[in-house]
Amino acid sequence: MTSLGPYASFVVTSYALVAAIVLILIGWVALDYRRQKERLRELEASGVTRRSGRQATDIR
């Protein structure tokens, strides 16, 4: 680490923390996506439909 300068430990630690936080956020988003897709399947199975799936003539 001495070849990186006197602040090498700070820089390496900072990059490691940022990498860990980014990986945690990616995991969180992936899990939330799965939960949202499952919830949407449950709603559609119970008869709730999406407004975006309607035709313009179905609205009135």
SULZICOR-V507350 format. One record per residue. PSI is psi in radians with two decimals (* if undefined). OMEGA is omega in degrees with one decimal (999 if undefined). BURIAL is + if it has 9 or more other ideal C-beta (glycine too) atoms within 8 Angstrom, else -. Layout:
BEGIN
PSI,OMEGA,BURIAL ; PSI,OMEGA,BURIAL
END
This chain:
BEGIN
-0.30,-178.1,- ; -0.43,179.6,- ; -0.27,178.9,- ; -0.11,177.7,- ; 3.14,-174.7,- ; -0.31,-177.5,- ; 0.32,-175.4,- ; -0.76,-178.4,+ ; -0.67,177.7,- ; -0.79,-178.3,- ; -0.82,-179.1,+ ; -0.76,178.5,+ ; -0.73,179.0,- ; -0.80,178.6,- ; -0.71,179.3,- ; -0.73,178.4,- ; -0.74,178.5,- ; -0.75,178.8,- ; -0.74,178.9,- ; -0.75,-179.9,- ; -0.74,179.1,- ; -0.76,178.3,- ; -0.70,177.1,- ; -0.76,178.9,- ; -0.69,177.4,- ; -0.78,177.7,- ; -0.74,179.6,- ; -0.79,179.5,- ; -0.72,179.4,- ; -0.76,178.1,- ; -0.73,179.4,- ; -0.66,177.8,- ; -0.79,178.3,- ; -0.75,179.2,- ; -0.73,180.0,- ; -0.73,177.9,- ; -0.73,177.7,- ; -0.75,178.7,- ; -0.71,178.2,- ; -0.72,176.9,- ; -0.72,178.7,- ; -0.78,180.0,- ; -0.78,180.0,- ; -0.62,178.2,+ ; -0.51,179.9,- ; 0.01,175.4,- ; -0.07,178.0,- ; 2.31,179.6,- ; 2.79,178.4,- ; 2.45,176.9,- ; -0.56,-178.6,- ; -0.29,-179.6,- ; -0.10,-178.7,- ; 2.70,171.6,+ ; 2.79,179.5,- ; -0.55,-178.7,- ; -0.32,-179.5,- ; -0.32,-173.4,- ; -0.67,-176.4,- ; *,999,-
END
